[in-house]
Amino acid sequence: MKIFTGNANPGLAQKIVQFLGCDLGGAEIRTFPDGETFVRLLENVRGEDCYVVQSVCNQPNERLMELLIMVDAMKRASARRITAVIPYFGYARQDRKDQPRVPITAKLVANLLVAAGVNRVLALDLHAQQIMGFFDIPVDHLHGSPVMVKYLRGKNLLNPVVVSPDAGGVKQAYAYSQMLGTGLAIVAKQRKSPTEVEAFSLVGDVEGCDVVMVDDLTSTCGTLAAAAKILQGKGARDIYAAVTHSLVNEPGVERLRSSPIKELIVTDSIPQKSYPGIQITVLSVAEIIGEAIRRIHDNQSVSSLFKL
């Protein structure tokens, strides 16, 4: 077994190999003056079970090309099996044709990965379950919930309630509420534009309760901030947000600063920065990904990882 990484999240890859007790595979990745990406593997992979850890984030086009080129290099070097380990699957939000003349880019990315030579995909909290069906190869879909729930259980929340900040996340919020043994509430929202959200109603009771909003990803924090204001107005006590993939940008930082969200809990599926005035807690998913890699390599069950 050999594990390689691109430039998207080398810190997470290093934690994964430390957990597995092996070394990170050597690879040279550089950019030509005209912007083209060049990859050269620095060790033999013939007949090896290879894993490439690469999130498609922070310059997603470049990170995706790095991943595709690394896979092609392994395929041409006669690797036995190539598994793309994608903690954050970029373009996942473009998973359906919801208006005329738009692409289904998540399906395009799936086709590119298969065409490059990927034999298996290991992903974490895909934005939509149907993305697994975009692939004609095996997909192992991990969840960040075991890591999140373990942390939340240690906070001793008062009358906790899990809240879905929009109707699309009800299934995920229900799963969290079952694991934490709490109540469930839903904030219904109306989206004005890709960056603006208007929340307008709450289903459930949060008065005097500590609230945990759960979502798979956030960037502008519009949904979270709008939902938090609704919850505050309905008498919620402390408001927390647990988000697997945090792509927080400058508008998102400003919204978080002015929102009643006490703590943003995220994972290291994407490299995180610290921002003054915002409490961001970063939990590592290295162990759950590392254990999944070990089980795939040993042909063992991966689904048992979902048990807390």
C-alpha positions as CSV (number, residue, x, y, z in Angstrom):
1,M,0.0,0.0,0.0
2,K,1.3,3.4,-1.0
3,I,-0.3,6.8,-0.1
4,F,0.3,9.9,-2.1
5,T,-1.0,13.5,-1.9
6,G,-1.4,16.5,-4.0
7,N,-1.1,20.1,-2.9
8,A,-4.7,20.6,-1.7
9,N,-4.4,19.2,1.8
10,P,-0.9,17.7,2.6
11,G,-1.5,18.2,6.3
12,L,-4.4,15.8,6.4
13,A,-2.5,13.3,4.3
14,Q,0.4,13.5,6.8
15,K,-2.0,12.7,9.7
16,I,-3.4,9.8,7.7
17,V,-0.1,8.1,7.2
18,Q,0.9,8.7,10.8
19,F,-2.3,6.9,11.9
20,L,-1.5,4.1,9.5
21,G,2.2,3.9,10.5
22,C,3.6,4.3,7.1
23,D,5.4,7.0,5.0
24,L,3.9,9.4,2.5
25,G,4.8,8.4,-1.1
26,G,7.2,10.7,-2.8
27,A,5.9,12.8,-5.8
28,E,7.1,15.9,-7.5
29,I,4.4,18.3,-8.4
30,R,5.3,21.6,-10.1
31,T,3.8,24.1,-12.5
32,F,5.4,25.1,-15.8
33,P,5.7,28.8,-16.6
34,D,2.7,28.6,-18.8
35,G,0.5,27.2,-16.0
36,E,0.6,23.5,-16.9
37,T,0.8,21.0,-14.1
38,F,3.6,18.4,-14.1
39,V,3.7,15.3,-11.9
40,R,6.5,12.7,-11.4
41,L,6.3,9.8,-9.0
42,L,9.5,9.4,-7.1
43,E,9.1,5.8,-6.2
44,N,8.1,2.5,-7.8
45,V,4.3,1.7,-7.8
46,R,4.3,-1.3,-10.1
47,G,1.7,-3.8,-8.7
48,E,1.0,-1.6,-5.6
49,D,-2.3,-0.6,-4.1
50,C,-2.1,3.2,-4.4
51,Y,-4.2,5.9,-2.7
52,V,-4.2,9.6,-3.7
53,V,-5.4,12.0,-1.0
54,Q,-6.7,15.2,-2.7
55,S,-9.6,17.5,-1.8
56,V,-10.9,19.5,-4.8
57,C,-10.9,22.9,-3.1
58,N,-9.0,26.2,-3.0
59,Q,-8.3,26.6,-6.7
60,P,-10.5,23.5,-7.5
61,N,-9.6,23.4,-11.2
62,E,-5.9,23.1,-10.4
63,R,-6.4,20.6,-7.6
64,L,-8.6,18.4,-9.9
65,M,-6.0,18.4,-12.6
66,E,-3.3,17.5,-10.1
67,L,-5.5,14.5,-9.1
68,L,-6.1,13.4,-12.6
69,I,-2.5,13.7,-13.7
70,M,-1.3,11.8,-10.6
71,V,-3.7,9.0,-11.3
72,D,-2.6,8.9,-15.0
73,A,1.0,8.7,-13.9
74,M,0.2,5.7,-11.6
75,K,-1.8,4.0,-14.2
76,R,1.1,4.2,-16.7
77,A,3.5,3.0,-14.0
78,S,1.4,-0.2,-13.7
79,A,-0.2,0.4,-10.3
80,R,-2.4,-2.6,-9.4
81,R,-5.3,-0.5,-8.0
82,I,-5.8,3.3,-7.7
83,T,-8.1,4.7,-5.1
84,A,-8.9,8.5,-5.2
85,V,-9.4,9.6,-1.6
86,I,-11.4,12.8,-1.9
87,P,-12.2,14.3,1.5
88,Y,-14.0,17.2,-0.2
89,F,-15.6,16.4,-3.6
90,G,-15.5,19.7,-5.4
91,Y,-18.3,20.6,-7.9
92,A,-20.7,18.5,-5.8
93,R,-23.3,21.3,-5.6
94,Q,-23.7,21.0,-9.4
95,D,-25.4,17.7,-9.1
96,R,-28.6,18.2,-11.1
97,K,-30.1,20.1,-14.0
98,D,-32.4,22.5,-12.2
99,Q,-32.7,25.1,-15.0
100,P,-32.3,25.1,-18.8
101,R,-28.9,24.8,-20.5
102,V,-26.8,24.1,-17.4
103,P,-24.3,21.2,-16.9
104,I,-24.3,18.4,-14.3
105,T,-20.6,19.1,-13.5
106,A,-20.4,16.5,-10.6
107,K,-21.2,13.8,-13.2
108,L,-18.5,15.3,-15.5
109,V,-15.9,15.1,-12.7
110,A,-16.9,11.5,-12.1
111,N,-16.4,10.7,-15.7
112,L,-13.0,12.4,-15.7
113,L,-11.8,10.4,-12.7
114,V,-12.9,7.1,-14.2
115,A,-11.3,8.0,-17.6
116,A,-8.0,8.9,-15.9
117,G,-7.8,5.4,-14.4
118,V,-9.4,5.6,-10.9
119,N,-10.5,2.1,-9.8
120,R,-12.2,3.2,-6.5
121,V,-13.3,6.4,-4.8
122,L,-13.3,7.1,-1.1
123,A,-15.3,10.3,-0.3
124,L,-16.5,12.1,2.8
125,D,-19.9,13.6,3.2
126,L,-20.9,14.1,-0.4
127,H,-23.3,17.0,-0.9
128,A,-25.9,14.7,-2.4
129,Q,-26.2,10.9,-2.2
130,Q,-26.9,10.5,-5.9
131,I,-23.3,11.5,-6.7
132,M,-22.3,7.9,-5.8
133,G,-24.5,6.8,-8.7
134,F,-22.5,9.0,-11.1
135,F,-19.7,6.5,-10.9
136,D,-19.5,3.1,-12.5
137,I,-16.8,2.1,-10.0
138,P,-17.1,1.3,-6.3
139,V,-17.6,4.4,-4.1
140,D,-17.1,4.3,-0.3
141,H,-19.0,7.2,1.3
142,L,-17.8,8.1,4.8
143,H,-19.5,10.5,7.2
144,G,-18.0,13.1,9.5
145,S,-20.8,12.6,12.0
146,P,-18.9,10.1,14.3
147,V,-16.1,12.8,14.8
148,M,-18.7,15.6,15.3
149,V,-20.9,13.6,17.7
150,K,-18.0,12.5,19.9
151,Y,-17.0,16.2,20.3
152,L,-20.6,17.4,20.9
153,R,-21.2,14.7,23.5
154,G,-18.3,16.1,25.5
155,K,-19.7,19.7,25.6
156,N,-22.6,18.9,28.1
157,L,-25.2,20.9,26.2
158,L,-28.3,22.0,28.0
159,N,-31.5,20.6,26.5
160,P,-29.8,20.2,23.1
161,V,-31.8,20.3,19.9
162,V,-30.4,19.5,16.5
163,V,-31.5,21.9,13.8
164,S,-31.4,21.6,10.0
165,P,-30.8,25.1,8.6
166,D,-32.7,24.2,5.4
167,A,-35.2,21.6,4.3
168,G,-32.5,19.8,2.2
169,G,-30.5,18.8,5.3
170,V,-33.3,17.2,7.3
171,K,-32.1,13.7,6.7
172,Q,-28.6,14.5,8.0
173,A,-30.0,16.5,11.0
174,Y,-32.3,13.6,11.9
175,A,-29.3,11.2,11.9
176,Y,-27.4,13.6,14.2
177,S,-30.5,13.9,16.5
178,Q,-30.7,10.1,16.7
179,M,-27.0,9.7,17.6
180,L,-27.2,12.5,20.2
181,G,-30.6,11.5,21.5
182,T,-32.0,15.0,21.1
183,G,-35.0,16.7,19.5
184,L,-35.1,18.0,16.0
185,A,-36.1,21.3,14.4
186,I,-36.1,22.7,10.9
187,V,-35.6,26.2,9.5
188,A,-37.3,26.7,6.2
189,K,-35.5,29.1,3.9
190,Q,-35.9,30.9,0.6
191,R,-32.8,31.6,-1.4
192,K,-32.6,34.9,-3.3
193,S,-29.3,34.3,-5.1
194,P,-26.2,32.1,-4.8
195,T,-24.9,34.3,-2.1
196,E,-28.1,35.6,-0.4
197,V,-30.5,33.6,1.7
198,E,-33.7,34.8,3.4
199,A,-34.8,32.4,6.2
200,F,-38.4,32.8,7.2
201,S,-39.9,30.0,9.4
202,L,-39.1,27.4,12.1
203,V,-40.6,24.0,12.6
204,G,-40.0,22.8,16.1
205,D,-39.4,24.3,19.6
206,V,-35.9,25.6,20.6
207,E,-36.8,27.9,23.5
208,G,-34.3,27.7,26.3
209,C,-32.3,25.0,24.5
210,D,-28.7,24.8,23.3
211,V,-29.0,24.4,19.5
212,V,-26.7,22.5,17.1
213,M,-27.1,23.4,13.4
214,V,-25.7,20.7,11.1
215,D,-24.8,21.0,7.5
216,D,-22.4,19.3,5.0
217,L,-20.7,22.5,3.7
218,T,-20.7,26.3,3.9
219,S,-18.9,29.1,2.2
220,T,-20.8,32.4,2.5
221,C,-22.5,31.2,5.7
222,G,-25.7,32.9,4.5
223,T,-27.9,29.9,5.4
224,L,-26.3,29.4,8.8
225,A,-26.4,33.1,9.8
226,A,-30.0,33.6,8.7
227,A,-31.1,30.4,10.5
228,A,-29.2,31.4,13.7
229,K,-31.1,34.8,13.8
230,I,-34.4,32.9,13.5
231,L,-33.4,30.6,16.3
232,Q,-32.2,33.4,18.5
233,G,-35.6,35.1,18.0
234,K,-37.3,31.9,19.0
235,G,-35.5,31.8,22.4
236,A,-32.6,29.5,21.7
237,R,-29.9,29.6,24.3
238,D,-26.4,28.9,22.8
239,I,-26.2,28.3,19.1
240,Y,-23.5,26.0,17.6
241,A,-22.9,25.1,13.9
242,A,-21.4,21.7,13.0
243,V,-20.3,21.7,9.3
244,T,-18.1,19.0,7.7
245,H,-16.6,21.1,4.9
246,S,-15.8,24.7,5.6
247,L,-15.0,26.9,2.6
248,V,-15.6,30.1,4.5
249,N,-14.7,33.2,2.5
250,E,-14.6,36.9,3.4
251,P,-18.4,37.5,3.2
252,G,-18.8,34.4,5.3
253,V,-16.4,35.7,7.9
254,E,-18.3,38.9,8.2
255,R,-21.6,37.1,8.6
256,L,-20.2,34.8,11.3
257,R,-18.9,37.8,13.2
258,S,-22.3,39.5,13.2
259,S,-24.3,36.3,13.8
260,P,-25.3,34.7,17.2
261,I,-23.4,31.6,16.4
262,K,-21.2,30.8,19.4
263,E,-18.9,28.2,17.8
264,L,-18.3,26.9,14.3
265,I,-17.2,23.2,14.4
266,V,-15.6,22.0,11.2
267,T,-13.3,19.2,10.0
268,D,-9.9,19.3,8.4
269,S,-11.2,17.9,5.1
270,I,-10.3,21.4,3.8
271,P,-7.3,23.4,5.2
272,Q,-8.6,25.9,7.7
273,K,-7.5,29.4,8.7
274,S,-8.2,31.2,12.0
275,Y,-10.1,34.5,12.0
276,P,-10.1,37.0,14.9
277,G,-13.4,37.3,16.7
278,I,-14.7,33.8,15.5
279,Q,-14.4,30.6,17.5
280,I,-13.7,27.9,15.0
281,T,-13.0,24.3,16.2
282,V,-11.3,22.0,13.7
283,L,-11.7,18.3,14.2
284,S,-9.6,15.8,12.3
285,V,-11.1,13.1,10.1
286,A,-7.6,11.5,9.5
287,E,-8.4,8.5,11.7
288,I,-11.7,7.6,10.1
289,I,-10.2,8.1,6.6
290,G,-7.1,6.1,7.6
291,E,-9.1,3.3,9.0
292,A,-11.2,3.2,5.8
293,I,-8.0,3.0,3.7
294,R,-6.7,0.1,5.9
295,R,-10.0,-1.8,5.5
296,I,-10.2,-1.3,1.8
297,H,-6.6,-2.5,1.5
298,D,-7.4,-5.6,3.6
299,N,-10.8,-6.2,1.9
300,Q,-12.7,-5.6,5.1
301,S,-16.1,-4.0,5.8
302,V,-16.1,-0.2,5.7
303,S,-19.8,0.3,6.7
304,S,-18.9,-0.7,10.3
305,L,-17.0,2.6,10.6
306,F,-20.4,4.3,10.9
307,K,-21.1,2.8,14.2
308,L,-20.4,5.1,17.1
